[in-house]
Amino acid sequence: MGALVPELNQRVITGLLTTRLARTRGRRLLLVHGKYVAGGPEEFTVPTGDGARRKVRITHATSVLGLTNAWQDHLAR
């Protein structure tokens, strides 16, 4: 029996990032274990704590190869 994967939505991701962005020091990748809800927005912005907002893009990957591919796609944009 596999481990349960928590279901995530925009509200959960926003809350997580709002508390973590102040400590990221410009990092551009944050891995979150979970399954994003079907039909949820794949791009949105979240507050950074200093009055600004930061763009977020959700990418679902189920393997290290998938994560690497998503990161390479991000860098190519």
N, C-alpha and C positions, 0 to 999 in steps of 0.2 A: 504494500500500500504506500503510495507516494505522499509527500508532504502537501498540506493544504496551501494553496496560493491565495493570498488575500486579493479581493476585488477592489480596484482603485477607480476613483472618478476625479473629475476636475477639482472638486472641492477638497478632496484628500490631498492631491498633489499640490494644490495652492497652499494649504496649511503646512505641509511638510517643507516646501521650498521657502515659504515666508520665514520660518524659523531657522532654516539652514543657510540661506543666501548671504547673510551677514558674515558668515565664517568661510565662504568659499574662495575669497580673495581672487576673483577673476576666473576661476575654473569654469569650464564650459560643458562638462559632462558629469551627470549625476545618475548613478544606477540605482534603481528602486526595484525591489523584488515584489512582484504582484502582477495581476492581470488587469489591464485597463478596460473599462466597460465598453462594450460595442456601441458605436454611434456617438461616443464622446468626442469633443473637439480635439483634434490632433495638434493644434497650435493655439496658444493663448498667452496672455501676459500675467505676471504675478508681481505684487509689490515687493520691493527689496528692503524696505525698512527705513530708507533715507528719503522717501517721497517719490522715488523713481519706480519704474516698472521694468521687468525683464521678460523678454520673449522666451517662451518654453515650447519645445516641440516634443511630442510623445512618439516614441518608436517602440514597437513590440519586438522583442527578440528572445528566442528560446535557447540560444546556444552562444558560446564564445565567438564562433564564426559570425553569427548574426549580429552580435554586438560590434564586432570589428567592422562589418559591412556598414552598419548604421553610422558608426563614427566616421568612416571614410566618406560616406555620402554627405555627412554634415560638413566635413572639411572642404568638400568640393563645392559647396554652395557659396 
